Amino acid sequence: MKFVRKSGVLLAALVIALLLLPFITDALLGRGWVRIVDFAMLYIMLALGLNIVVGYAGLLDLGYIAFFAVGAYCYALTGSPHLALAFPMAFPDGVHLSFWVVLPLAALVAGGFGVLLGAPTLRLRGDYLAIVTLGFGEIIRIFLNNLNAPVNLTNGPQGISRINPVSVVDVPLNITQNVFGIALPSVHLYFYLFLAFTVLVIFVSHRLERSRIGRAWMAIREDEIAAGAMGINTRNLKLLAFAMGAMFGGASGALFAGFQGFVSPESFSLMESIMVLCMVVLGGMGNIAGVILGGVLLAVLPEALRHSVVPLQQALFGKTVVDPESLRMLLFGGALIVMMLYRPAGLLPSRVRRRELDTDEVVEKP
Amino acid sequence: MTDSSPLLQLSSIGKQFGGLSALSDVSLHIRRGEIYGLIGPNGAGKTTLFNIITGLYQPGEGEFQFNGVRYQVCKPHVLAQAGIARTFQNIRLFANLSALENVMIGRHARTRAGVFGALLRNRATRSEERAITERARELLRYVGIERPAQTLAKHLSYGEQRRLEIARALATDPLLLALDEPAAGMNATETASLKTLLQTIRDHGITVLLIEHDVKLIMGLCDRVSVLDYGKKIAEGVPEQVRKDPAVISAYLGGGGD
């Protein structure tokens, strides 16, 4: 406990830095970048949710974005005028539930979908599980794309717009608010909201990791048969991992819908699932700090690239030679290959992953 | 141990894999507090029977009764909670977790904290966690693992890994400890200390079921032995009697195997 004082100072510095982050970003890079930081926070939440499934329980899930979609559409349907189109008799003005009512519901519905995905895949592992989850993610997206007929539930590819903004104690976050004489633009307000949720998600992950449940998940990841022989109900715990991960995804989805004011199936493509999985793998599977780092890097770097490549090429060649979008994927793929070669356990590997991937030389301690 | 009913009772257990009959009409009972040995030539069905007892396979026919309760469909985790703990023939530790964590996971069956306990970390959960750690350390000492508890399971020596499996199984507070060839690959010294350990475990009131190739170990350790050959029980009794049984002699000498 000798670190307490030092870590206390570090923690205080971190808190202050995080609280000032939107202002610093705004001043240095402009308002658009605060929005990018907000998205990075959403990605961190998603990545931490997926980390429960992939990092702790060792279940490779390639359709994770589906739970994000479920959460987002939960709030889109219950916090916008849209349902007036589908059920004009029942809801002439649409449904306008408070975000704080929908949030737990969205998490629960997504958790239910998590169990729905988990139940038929209990016997699958590794690549087989990955294929099935991939299919599940696509099914959800295709449903969202096509459920505009016969009843217009999701408005199809056009998506649902005019979603109510999130309000905290009746203060809507979509317009600039004055707090103690400081003008806080909408993106700043959402930043603090997302920050609070991210802290909550980190706390939950951390507590779960060091618990009887977390140990049981790791036992399943290491050896499912041995885990069963220890009295671990592998079926229930795998379902629990799917449900917990999905709940994180659903909650972030609802936040996303409130923040954007608009959702469409296009936001929930397979590429997004892979992106979130990459955040987990790149940062360090099973390690909370690593996953956060992965989330920040993969959410911010492509944007940085987008903002720097075009001006750079203009300056060098006088015209845009390579489209930043295609360059992004090239660099991203290259970075992944380099990572897998030199840091296969991720940037900040968890204690366990580091051991898994290190050579089997015996560390003798007298 | 005042209860005189058998701890484990198998009646006419049979098991087929496809067309192959791995076990047929095997009946045996294990008394409380004894060390029971199961031997037989290679392919005799020892491991199949063992996997049925520990819930990894479901018996095709027959009846399975443990501690006075009949089990129809016996999942491994249900049987572990009922008090059957096992080790594996080819060690199945949680290789990338520490020795201590391995044993702590063994406490899963006897502890309760769920998601809310983990999140709130209330007083009950905290004291349960302390108890788990304490018991795990105690068991590591009990089986004689001297290395730091944080050593990874895969970095332990072979003999230590076998012992760690026993510690992990003991962590489930079993009534019956089932060991699948625990002496396989051990040298004479390691086997001798394993023998002492198993005797200590029995003296602490835990019934032991032992599958072994090492006939000398079985004969020196077990109170009763049964012999399987071609999926059938061909002999049962005290070691001296079984050793002289003509059917056993012919199975071992005439039937091939080892």
Interface residues (C-beta under 8 A of the other chain):
Chain A: V204 R207 L208 S211 R212 I213 G214 R215 A216 M218 A219 E222 D223 I225 A226 A227 G228 A229 M230 G231 I232 N233 T234 L240 M244 V352 R355 E356 D360 V362 V363 K365
Chain B: T54 G55 L56 K75 P76 H77 A80 Q81 A85 R86 F88 R92 L93 F94 A95 N96 L97 E101 M104 I105 G106 R107 H108 A109 R110 T111 A113 G114 V115 G117 A118 L119 R121 T125 E128 E129 I132 R147 P148 T151 L152 K154 H155 R168 A169 A171 T172
